[in-house]
Amino acid sequence: MPTALEREDMQGLLARGYKQHFFSYFLLLRFGSQPHEIAETKRWLAGLDIKDATSERADKSERDDQYVNIAFTHRGLERLGCPPAILSGFSDEFCGGMTAPHRARILGDTGANAPEKWGWGNDAEPVDAVLLVYAREAAQLAACYNSLTAAFPGCGIQQVKRFDTCRLPHDKEHFGFHDGIASPTIEGLGGRGIASSLPPVKAGEFILGYENEYRRLTARPVVDRVFDPKQLLKSDVEGSGGADFGRNGSYLVFRQLYQNVYGFWSFIDEAVRKLPSAGGAQGHSWLAAKMIGRWQSGAPVVLSPERDDLALASKDDFVYRTGDADGIACPVGAHIRRTNPRDGFMLVNAADSMALSNRHRLLRRGRSYGPALAESMKPEDVLPRGPDEVDRGLCFICLTANISRQFEFVQGSWVNDPTFNQLHDDVDPLLGQRGRFSASEGKPDAVGTFTIPALPVRTRVHELPSFVSVRGGAYFFLPGKAALRYLAQC
């Protein structure tokens, strides 16, 4: 079983989030169905300049001014003529799609978030591919976009939706919190270059064809060589002699998450008025930080529980068990403590807890879309603006090798579970499905609860509405470069 990563065969998104490329478009595409359209689409695909995961300078900065990555839904691969033998080798989650009824229940996509109400990714607006385009300058992005889409009419490719994504000031997301800090370090691939004492995560947790945290290879599409007569695909590293379509690829989860920024801060404002002891003069920031697990600067609440600390703004080298086992500093139900519990599971020892957490990590690659409600994104500037009708939020993107064990587990068992880590009836205050047990009864205004442990008496914040709603989503597969060449010729 090889250990060296074949970076030259991986699309660049696996190695980096292109932070030096401020401007980006995420294009959701639907392919034509006629034979001549599919032939032209394959010709277009063969001409894409897909940079690999080695395209960087010695100082780790990106070498090129533009980068393009592409991923496909199961339907998209089918339309391109991918053989059924390969398609059947993908995971059930990918084959069935994000909108399958039982999957929607796992993810909490019910009520207002139900797939039939989405703007894309459902039966009414299916998508076949997502094209991710990055550039250093706006003019470069526009030129790259025009070049890429010029062939669409002749190929029968339809642009279902284009997200004009943005990096908000100070790398924040729309609620005003420094984002993109907790990115896992991948064994053999590296991470963000920040020194950390936390263990790296096995490459196979994100990239197919490599050892995962169970010291096994995740299942992937491996077929007889008869399906690859041109010998384009990588060989099965497990020695079967077959052709491995999945190697050096990854599943890409894409969800459009609308953020109700004014609703979030107006709720915080009202809640603070009912909690006179909530952080004193910085009550708004204090309560929001307890809910998220970080201050707006990015400083972890577990390291600075009562006030923001700019010196800790990019700090990700911390654990929960030592010094904050009961969540007095950072509540157990806080957003970042739920989505990455680290060593904080109390029913197992610290080492086993960290190992458990590493089996459910996500490699996030998303970006915000839409303008900020207030440029500073501070509550004192947001609240006077009032609500508006502007669509803003997050293009949530994560890469995983196992959709069920990673993304769906985190969403269903950690974000939406009211009994997470010995809690009683709290869901994630940011993303959790409100009224989980009443949603089936058709209650549209279900709310949540958030608990802040304290001595001698805890504080409970009631009637949390939903601040984030799902407006579209799909499961994609990000192939390796050899598999892309195969798709263009199969």
N, C-alpha and C positions, 0 to 999 in steps of 0.2 A: 504494500500500500504506500504510494508516494506521499511525501510530506512537503516537498517544495511546491509552492503555488505557481501555477502557470499564468502569471499576470498578463502575459502577452495575448492570451486568449480570452481575457475577461473584459467586458465593457467597463469603462472608467468609473461609472457610478458606484461600483463596489468598493473602490479605493478612496473616493473623495466626494465631497458635496459641492465642489466648485465655489468655494466661498470668495475667491478672487474674481469670480464672474457674477457681478451684481445683477445683471439683467438676464431674464430667462422667460421662455414660453413653454408651457406644457400643453401639447396638442392631443386631443382625443380624436381618434380617427376611425372611420368605418370604410371597409374595403368594398369595391364593386363585386358583383357576383357573376358577371359574364366571363367566359374563358379569355377573351382578348384583354379584359380589364385586369384579370389576375396575372396574365403574362406581363402586362405593362407594370403592374405593381411589383412583381418580382424583379423586373429590370431596374425599377426605381430603388428597390431595396438593395440590390447588388451595388448600386452606385453610392450608397450612403458612406460617408467618411466617419466610421466609428473608431474613435481612439480607444486604445486599450488601457489597462490599469498601470502601465509603466510610463505613460507620457507625462513626465515631470522633470524638472531640472534637478540639479544636485542639491539645491536648497529646499527641495520638496514643493516648490511653487509650480503651478501649472504652466506647461510650455506653450500651449496654443491659445489663441484669442477666442476661438469658438469650440464647443464640444457638443456632440449629439449622442444620445442614447435612445434605444428603442426597445419596447417590450410588447408582448402580445397576449390577448386573452385566448382562452381555449377556442372560442369561436373564430378568432383571427387566424390561429394556426390551422384550423380546419379549412378555412377559406383559401389559405395559401397552398393547400394540397398536402399538408403534413400527413403521412400515412397513419391510418388508425392504430397500427401497432405501436407507434410512438405516442399518439394521443392517449391511449389507454394506460400508458406508463406513468402519467402524471398523477398527482395526489387527487383524492376525491374532492377536496375543497376547491382545487383549481378547476377540475372538470365540471363540478356542479355550479360553481360561481357563488358570488357573495350574496345573491338575492334569493337563494333557495330558502323556503319557509323555515326549516329547522335551523338554518344558519342565521337567518335574521333574528330568531329568538335568542340564540347564543350571543349575538353581538348587541342585542338591545335595539335592533332596528324595527321598532313597532310604533304604533300610534303616528305621531307627526313625523317620525323618522322612517316610516315604512317605505320599502323600495318603490312601491307603486307611486309614491309622491316625489320621487327623485327626478332631477332634471336630466340625468344620464346614467347609464349602467344598468338600466332595467329593461324589460321587454319592449317598452315603447321607444327607448333610445339606446339600443345596444352599441357597444364599441368593440373594435377589433384590435386596436393598438394604442399605445401612448408614445408620443415622440417628445423627448425632453431636450430642449435646445438652450444652451447657455452661451453668454458672451460677456466680454469685459465692458463693452460700450453699447449704448442703445442703438447706434447706427449699425454696428456690427451685427447685432441681433436681428434687426430689420432686414439687412441684406441676406443673412443666413436663412431667415424665414422665407423670404421671397424666392430664394434659390431652391429651397426644399419643396415648397408648395407649387412651384411653377408647373410641375408635371402632374399635379393632382387631377385636373380635368381629363387628360388623356388616359389616366389610370382608373378613373372612376372612384377615386378616393374622396371621401366626404369628410370635411372637418366638422365633427360634432360639436366641439367646444374648444376654445383656446383660453387658457388661464395666463393672463399677464401677471406673472408672479413678481414679487418684490422682496427685497431685504429691507425691513424696516430699520429705522435708526438704532444704532447700538445693538444690532442683532437681536432685537426683541420681537415678540409676537404681539398680536393685537391687544391682548389684555395688559400688555406693558411689561412682561417678564422676559428677562434675558433667556434666549432659547438656544437649543443645539449644543448644550454643554455636556450632557451625559451620553456621549457616544462611546460604544465599547471599543476596546483595543482588541484587534483580531490577530490571533497568533499567526505569524508569518506574513501578515499584511500591514501591521502597524495600526495606529489610530490617529489622534489629533496632535501628537507630538508633545502632550502634556505628561510630565512624569507622574507615575501613579504606582502605589503599592498594591493595587487591586489586581487580581490575576487576569491575564488575557483570556479571551473566549476563543475556543477552537474554531478554526476557519469553517468547518463543516456545519456550524450553526447558521451560516449565511450563504455559503457557496457550495453547490452540489458537487459531489465527487471527492470530498475530503472528510477526514475524521471529525465527528461532532463531539459534544460533551459526554456522550455515552460511549465514546471510542468506537463508533460504528459509522458507516456511510449511510446517509439518508437515502431512501428509495428514490429513484429517478428513472426516466425513460431510457432503457437499454434494450436494443433490438438486434436481431440477426443481421449480419453484414449484407444479406441479400437486399435489405432496404436501403443500403448505402453503396450502390455499385461504383460510385466515383471516389469512394474512400475519403470523403470529406470530414466525417465525424471523428472525434477522439475515440480511442479504444477504451473498453471497459477496464478500469484499473483493478478490478477484482478477478481478472483473468478468464472471463467467460469467452473471450474472443469476439464479443458483440460490439456494436457501435453505440457509443454513449452520447445521446442527444442532450442530456441534462448537464454534463460536466462543464464546470466553470460558469454555470448559470445560477440564477436565483429567482425566487418568487418575489414579485413586487406588489405590495398592497397599496392601493390608492383610494383615499376617501376625501371627499370635499366636505369640510367641516365649517359651517357658518358660525361665526362668533358674535354673540350679542354683547358688545362691549359696554354699551350704556346700561343694559340690563344687569350685567355683572357688577359694575361699580355702584349702581343705584341700590342693588340689594345689599352690598357691603355697607353702604352709607346708612341704610335703614337698620341693618343688624347692629352696627356699632352704637347707634342711638339707644338700643335696648340693652347693650352691654357696656355700661359706663366704665368698667375696668379694662376694656379691651385695648391695651397697649397705650393708654394715655393719649398724648397729643398726636401720635402717629397711628391712631386706631384703625383707619382704613387700610393702611399698608400692613399693619400687624395682623389683622384678621385675614386679609388676602394671602399673606405669606404663610400663615398657619394652614390655610386650605391648599395652597400649592406645594409647600415644602421648601420654597426658596423665596427670598426677597426679590423685588423687581430688578435689582442689580444682578441677580443670579446667586448671591451668597446663600449657602445652605442654612436653613433654619436650625438644623441640628447642631451647627457650629456657632451660630449667633442667634439665639432664640428670641431676644427681645428688641433687637435693632438691626438695621441693615449695616453691612460692612463691605465697602467697596473693595477692600483688600482681598476679599473672598469671592469676588464676582465670577470667576471662572473655576472655582474649586469644585472638583468632583472626586477627590481622593478622601473619602470618608465612609464610615460605617455607622450602624445604628445600635448594635448590641452593647458596645462599650459606652457607658455614660448616658444612654437614652433608651434603654430597653422598654420602658413603659410609655414612651412617646410624650414625655413631659415637655421636651424641647420641640420636637417635630412630631405632631400627632400621627398615630399609626395609620389613620385614614387619609393623610395628606396625599395629594396626587402623585408626587414623585416617589413617595415611600410605597405606594401601592404598585406602581408600574415597574419599579425596580427595587424590591425589598432588601437587596444586598444580604447582609447577615442577620436581618431583623426578624426572621420567623422564630417564634418563641418555642415551638413544639419540637425543634431539632437544635443541634448544637450549631455554633457559628459557622464552622467549615461546611457542614452539610447545607446550611441555609444559603451560603454563598454559591455552592454548587447547584442548588435548586434554582436560584435566581438566574444563573448563567445559562440554564437550559431553556430560559424563556426570554432571552434578550432580543431586542429589535434594533436593526441598523437603520436609523432614521435619515431620510433624505428629503424631507418636505420643505416647502416654502410658503410664506404668507401670500395672499392675494387681496387686492382691494386697498384703498387708502386708509390711513390711520384716522380714527375719529378725532383725535387731537394729536398734534405733532409730538408733544412731550410724552403722551400716553400716561400721564400722571392723573390720579383720580380727581384732583382739584381742577384740572383742565378739562377732563372728560365730562364730569357731571354738569357743568353749565351748558354744554353743547346740546344735551337732550338726545332723545332717540332720533335716528334717521332711517331711511329706507335703502341705504347703500349696502351692497353685498360685499362683505369682507370676511375673511377667515383664513383657514389653513388648508393648503393642499397637503394633507397628511400622506406621506409616502414612507414605507419601510420595506426593507429587504430581509427575507428570511429563507431558510431552507425547508422549513416545515410550517405551513400556514396554521395548521391546527394546534400544534404544540407551542407555537410562539405567539403569533398575533391573536388568534382566536382564544387561546388560553388566557392571555393577559387581559383581553377585553371582557371575556365572559366570567372568568374565575377571580380576577383581581380587581378590575375596574367596576364591574357590575354586581359583584357578590356582597350583599349587606353583612355577611358574617366573615369577611376577609380577616385573617390573622387575629381571630378571637374578638372581633367587633360584634355588635349586636344587630343594628339595623342601619348602618351607614354604607352608602355607595360612594364612589369617587366623586368629590364635590365639583369637579370640573367636567368630567366625561361620563360619569355613571348614569345608568338608566334610572330615572326617577320613578318612584311608585312601582317597582319591579313586580310586586305581587298584586297590584291593582290594575296594571296595564291591560290584562286580559279582560277586565271588567269594563273596559272602554272609558276609563276616567282620563280625560284629556289634560287636566291640569295637575297631574301627579307631581309631588314635590319630594325633596330628600331631607336628610338630617346629617349634621356634621358634628363630631364630638372632639372637644379640645381637652385632653387630660390635664389635670392640675391638682395640686395639694393645698388644702384638704378636699376641695370639691371641684369636680369637672364642670366644664361649660358646654352646653349643647346649643347649636344653632339650628333652628327648625325652618321648615318650609322653603328650602332651597329650590328655586325653579331651575329649569334647564337653561344653561348659558350657551351650550353648543348643540347644534343640530346637523344631521347628515343630509346632504343635498345631492349626493351621487357617490358611486363607488364601484370598484371592480377588482378582481384578482388578475394579475398579469404574470407572464414569465419573461424574464430578462435573459436571453440566451447568451452563451459564449460566442466568440466570433466565428469559430468553426461551424457552430449550429446555425448562425446567421447565413453563412455561405451556403449551407445545405438548404435552408429555406428558400433562398433565391434560385436554387436550381432543381428542387425536388419536383 
